Amino acid sequence: MEGVKPINIPLVADFVLSPEVVYGEHTGIYFITRDNQYGRITFENLDAIKICRGETMPYEFDYSLAEQGNWVFQVENSVWQKERYAYEKKYYEDAYEFGGNVKDMLTDFKHYLFSFHDQFVEVIARGFWFEEAEQSLLGKELTSEHPFLPLPMENAEIMTAHSLDMQIRKNPESANKLIENAHFCSQKIFEFALELDGKASVNHTVTLSWKKGQFFSSLKNYFGRQEAEFAGIADLEQLRPFLEKYMEEVYKYRSQMKK
C-alpha cells in the first residue's frame, strides 16, 4: 500500500500562500517561507512532476509520525514511480538518459510530495535541494555551495600517471556535512579533470548518495554512467586504480593519434 513519511528540512513553506512551479529553464518550486523569506526547491535528475489541488493528503499517512512544520514527504511503494519505471524500461532501457541504468528508477529515485495550502506538488527525481534568500530566486542562478554546482578548482591536487596530469578537485565540506546533506540529494566528493592540450575537463565525478538505507559513493564517467560503487565515503586510494586505467587508455589513444 502506498503511504507517506515526512522529510525534515530546515526551512518551512508558508501554509497559506501558493507556490509558483516552473518547468523548463530554472525548473523548480518557488515559494514564500514561514519567516517571509524566498524559498526554492530544485531537483536532481527530474523525471516527472505533477500538481494537484486538494486539502487532504492523497496517500495514507500516520499523522503521529509528523512534526509541526512538516510539508515535505516521500511516497513509499509508489504506483506512479513503478509506472514511470515501466515506461522508461520499455522505450529507453538501452539509452536511459540518467546514466544508462534504468533500474536506478527503482533503487535511486524517489517519489516526493510537497504540501502547500490546498495544493500538492509531486515529483519523481533522484533527489532535491532547498535554498532560501531575502529576494526571489525565480530565474536566478543557483546560490553558492549548491550541490549541483561544480566543485572549486582552487587548491586542486595533481595526480600523474602515464605522462598525463589529472586535477583532483575535492569538496571542502566536512564528512559529517556531506553525510547530512546526502539524505536530500547526491553530494559531490571529488571531480577529476584531465589536463590535455592546455585545458582541463572533468571526466569523472564521485558522489555520495543515500539509498537502500545506506550511504554509497559512486564513481561516474563524463556521461553519468556508474563505473564503480563503494560503501560509505570513498577515498583516493580506492579510486586511483580506475582513474589510472582511464589515463592509460587516453595515453594509448593519443599515442596512436600521434598527439
KOLNU-475466 format. One record per residue (C-alpha): residue number from 1; x, z, y. Coordinates in nm, 4 decimals. Layout:
   resi          X          Z          Y
    NUM          X          Z          Y
...
***
This chain:
   resi          X          Z          Y
      1     0.0000     0.0000     0.0000
      2     0.1175    -0.0781     0.3494
      3     0.1965     0.2162     0.5717
      4     0.3995     0.3000     0.8790
      5     0.6703     0.5520     0.9560
      6     0.7833     0.6445     1.3086
      7     1.1195     0.5470     1.4527
      8     1.2554     0.7745     1.7246
      9     1.4260     0.6015     2.0165
     10     1.5483     0.7714     2.3371
     11     1.3002     0.6071     2.5725
     12     0.9211     0.6157     2.5694
     13     0.6898     0.3386     2.6853
     14     0.4130     0.4201     2.9305
     15     0.0913     0.4802     2.7340
     16    -0.1367     0.3156     2.9924
     17     0.0396     0.0051     3.1193
     18     0.0569    -0.3058     2.9015
     19     0.3901    -0.4759     2.8256
     20     0.4977    -0.8292     2.9046
     21     0.6079    -1.0152     2.5937
     22     0.8372    -1.3155     2.6388
     23     0.9112    -1.5683     2.3665
     24     1.1829    -1.8256     2.4262
     25     1.4643    -1.7622     2.6696
     26     1.5215    -1.3874     2.7024
     27     1.2810    -1.3144     2.4138
     28     1.1788    -0.9509     2.4240
     29     0.9239    -0.6861     2.5130
     30     0.9345    -0.5772     2.8781
     31     0.7575    -0.2578     2.9804
     32     0.7439     0.0431     3.2101
     33     0.8754     0.3668     3.0602
     34     0.7165     0.7104     3.0764
     35     0.9610     0.8092     3.3541
     36     0.8822     0.4967     3.5633
     37     1.1903     0.3016     3.4658
     38     1.2011    -0.0532     3.3293
     39     1.2489    -0.0960     2.9553
     40     1.3358    -0.3921     2.7363
     41     1.3356    -0.4407     2.3589
     42     1.5430    -0.7292     2.2216
     43     1.5746    -0.8409     1.8612
     44     1.8488    -0.9191     1.6132
     45     1.7587    -1.2349     1.4191
     46     1.3964    -1.2507     1.5272
     47     1.1873    -1.4194     1.2571
     48     0.8260    -1.3697     1.3687
     49     0.6214    -1.1972     1.6371
     50     0.2508    -1.1363     1.6951
     51     0.0424    -0.9465     1.9497
     52    -0.2928    -0.7879     1.8732
     53    -0.5487    -0.5899     2.0722
     54    -0.6725    -0.2588     1.9361
     55    -0.6848     0.1158     1.9811
     56    -0.6467     0.2271     1.6190
     57    -0.3275     0.1947     1.4162
     58    -0.3732    -0.1147     1.1940
     59    -0.1940     0.0419     0.8962
     60    -0.2192     0.3642     0.7008
     61    -0.0414     0.6379     0.8918
     62     0.0136     1.0087     0.8314
     63    -0.0053     1.1456     1.1861
     64     0.1538     1.4711     1.0728
     65     0.4842     1.2790     1.0477
     66     0.4772     1.1726     1.4120
     67     0.6277     1.3483     1.7097
     68     0.4927     1.3396     2.0615
     69     0.6018     1.0167     2.2249
     70     0.6392     0.8112     1.9069
     71     0.5494     0.4499     1.9795
     72     0.7882     0.2507     1.7574
     73     0.7196     0.2235     1.3850
     74     0.8361     0.0463     1.0713
     75     0.5727    -0.1046     0.8436
     76     0.6605    -0.0327     0.4821
     77     0.5514    -0.2549     0.1906
     78     0.4659    -0.5187     0.4491
     79     0.2471    -0.8030     0.3238
     80     0.3376    -1.0119     0.6290
     81     0.7091    -0.9728     0.5586
     82     0.6579    -1.0867     0.1981
     83     0.4584    -1.3862     0.3193
     84     0.7345    -1.4819     0.5613
     85     0.9945    -1.4496     0.2843
     86     0.7885    -1.6718     0.0506
     87     0.7612    -1.9370     0.3224
     88     1.1322    -1.9327     0.4090
     89     1.2308    -1.9399     0.0414
     90     1.0035    -2.2347    -0.0321
     91     1.1131    -2.4537     0.2572
     92     1.4564    -2.3328     0.3690
     93     1.6189    -2.1486     0.0794
     94     1.9306    -2.3668     0.0789
     95     1.9501    -2.3841     0.4583
     96     1.8317    -2.0423     0.5716
     97     1.9074    -2.0041     0.9419
     98     2.0297    -1.6430     0.9470
     99     2.3395    -1.6527     0.7272
    100     2.2216    -1.8685     0.4387
    101     2.0851    -1.5934     0.2103
    102     1.7056    -1.5967     0.2252
    103     1.6904    -1.2733     0.0211
    104     1.8028    -1.0953     0.3378
    105     1.4401    -1.1283     0.4466
    106     1.3507    -0.8578     0.1960
    107     1.6644    -0.6429     0.1960
    108     1.7905    -0.6520     0.5557
    109     1.4887    -0.7412     0.7705
    110     1.2108    -0.5024     0.8716
    111     0.8559    -0.5257     0.9979
    112     0.8362    -0.3328     1.3255
    113     0.5297    -0.2238     1.5196
    114     0.5439    -0.1321     1.8901
    115     0.2358     0.0553     2.0068
    116     0.1087     0.0246     2.3646
    117    -0.2239     0.1013     2.5311
    118    -0.4909    -0.0902     2.3343
    119    -0.2244    -0.3335     2.2170
    120     0.0223    -0.3711     1.9319
    121     0.3301    -0.5943     1.9188
    122     0.4554    -0.6616     1.5658
    123     0.7910    -0.8178     1.4857
    124     0.9898    -0.9151     1.1798
    125     1.3612    -0.9021     1.2567
    126     1.6906    -0.7735     1.1239
    127     1.6910    -0.5068     1.3942
    128     1.6128    -0.4290     1.7571
    129     1.7802    -0.2746     2.0598
    130     1.6458    -0.0981     2.3671
    131     1.7565    -0.0897     2.7302
    132     1.6412     0.0994     3.0376
    133     1.7123     0.0237     3.4041
    134     1.5908     0.1063     3.7535
    135     1.4901    -0.2566     3.8119
    136     1.3061    -0.5066     3.5949
    137     1.5142    -0.6603     3.3173
    138     1.2892    -0.9654     3.2905
    139     1.5079    -1.2752     3.2922
    140     1.8233    -1.0647     3.3289
    141     2.1327    -1.0827     3.1121
    142     2.1963    -0.8134     2.8528
    143     2.3240    -0.4901     3.0029
    144     2.6806    -0.3778     2.9413
    145     2.7602    -0.2302     2.5993
    146     2.4597    -0.4080     2.4434
    147     2.5422    -0.4521     2.0710
    148     2.4626    -0.8257     2.0832
    149     2.7431    -0.8912     2.3338
    150     3.0961    -0.9973     2.2313
    151     3.3485    -0.7193     2.1863
    152     3.6013    -0.6667     2.4681
    153     3.9184    -0.8721     2.4495
    154     4.1262    -0.6100     2.6268
    155     4.3793    -0.4281     2.4108
    156     4.3234    -0.6632     2.1174
    157     4.5814    -0.6261     1.8414
    158     4.7505    -0.9264     1.6808
    159     4.7700    -0.9948     1.3080
    160     5.0212    -1.2582     1.1984
    161     5.0081    -1.4479     0.8696
    162     5.1188    -1.7969     0.7591
    163     5.2751    -1.8607     1.1018
    164     4.9363    -1.8037     1.2721
    165     4.8198    -1.5277     1.5057
    166     4.4749    -1.3709     1.4991
    167     4.3325    -1.1348     1.7594
    168     4.1720    -0.8161     1.6288
    169     3.9043    -0.7040     1.8743
    170     3.7719    -0.3579     1.7934
    171     3.4580    -0.1828     1.9117
    172     3.5695     0.1076     2.1351
    173     3.2722     0.3251     2.0313
    174     3.3352     0.6218     1.8033
    175     3.2462     0.6025     1.4358
    176     2.9674     0.8578     1.4888
    177     2.8156     0.6477     1.7689
    178     2.8302     0.3299     1.5604
    179     2.6550     0.5070     1.2748
    180     2.3875     0.6424     1.5075
    181     2.3232     0.3020     1.6642
    182     2.3262     0.1132     1.3328
    183     1.9901     0.2694     1.2477
    184     1.8378     0.0282     1.5014
    185     2.0426    -0.2911     1.4620
    186     2.3781    -0.4150     1.3352
    187     2.6804    -0.2852     1.5242
    188     2.9947    -0.4936     1.5587
    189     3.3011    -0.3118     1.4298
    190     3.5513    -0.5967     1.4593
    191     3.5705    -0.9526     1.5855
    192     3.8604    -1.1686     1.4664
    193     3.9717    -1.4620     1.6794
    194     4.2295    -1.7086     1.5507
    195     4.4670    -1.8426     1.8163
    196     4.5060    -2.2198     1.7901
    197     4.6402    -2.4643     2.0468
    198     4.6343    -2.2093     2.3249
    199     4.2772    -2.0959     2.2589
    200     4.1264    -1.8038     2.0663
    201     3.7887    -1.8447     1.8958
    202     3.6025    -1.5811     1.6979
    203     3.5913    -1.6904     1.3342
    204     3.4886    -1.3692     1.1569
    205     3.2830    -1.0646     1.2528
    206     3.2384    -0.7305     1.0806
    207     2.9116    -0.5474     1.1406
    208     2.7796    -0.2087     1.0344
    209     2.4182    -0.2018     0.9121
    210     2.1740     0.0496     0.7674
    211     1.9886    -0.0871     0.4650
    212     1.8624     0.0420     0.1332
    213     1.9254     0.3939     0.2602
    214     2.2976     0.3414     0.3094
    215     2.5485     0.2095     0.5616
    216     2.7278    -0.1141     0.4793
    217     2.9953    -0.3168     0.6557
    218     2.9556    -0.6937     0.6256
    219     3.2308    -0.9488     0.6836
    220     3.0678    -1.2702     0.8071
    221     3.2160    -1.6058     0.8943
    222     3.1549    -1.8193     1.2011
    223     2.8220    -1.9440     1.0608
    224     2.6979    -1.5933     0.9790
    225     2.7419    -1.6236     0.6029
    226     2.8494    -1.2988     0.4388
    227     3.1846    -1.3170     0.2627
    228     3.2259    -0.9514     0.1659
    229     3.0442    -0.6196     0.1856
    230     3.1808    -0.2645     0.1863
    231     3.0172     0.0757     0.1711
    232     3.0484     0.2692     0.4974
    233     3.2719     0.1590     0.7840
    234     3.5279    -0.0956     0.6686
    235     3.8892    -0.0626     0.7775
    236     4.1512    -0.3282     0.8370
    237     4.3239    -0.2777     0.5037
    238     4.0019    -0.3692     0.3217
    239     3.9542    -0.6765     0.5390
    240     4.3111    -0.8042     0.5529
    241     4.3108    -0.9975     0.2190
    242     4.0039    -1.2002     0.3226
    243     4.1441    -1.2758     0.6659
    244     4.4866    -1.3741     0.5364
    245     4.3237    -1.6071     0.2834
    246     4.1347    -1.7751     0.5662
    247     4.4517    -1.8047     0.7736
    248     4.6304    -1.9602     0.4751
    249     4.3533    -2.2202     0.4406
    250     4.3746    -2.3049     0.8102
    251     4.7541    -2.3285     0.7910
    252     4.7411    -2.5687     0.4936
    253     4.4779    -2.7844     0.6611
    254     4.6758    -2.8069     0.9855
    255     4.9917    -2.8876     0.7918
    256     4.8152    -3.1753     0.6210
    257     4.6901    -3.2957     0.9586
    258     5.0469    -3.2528     1.0937
    259     4.9404    -3.0092     1.3635
***
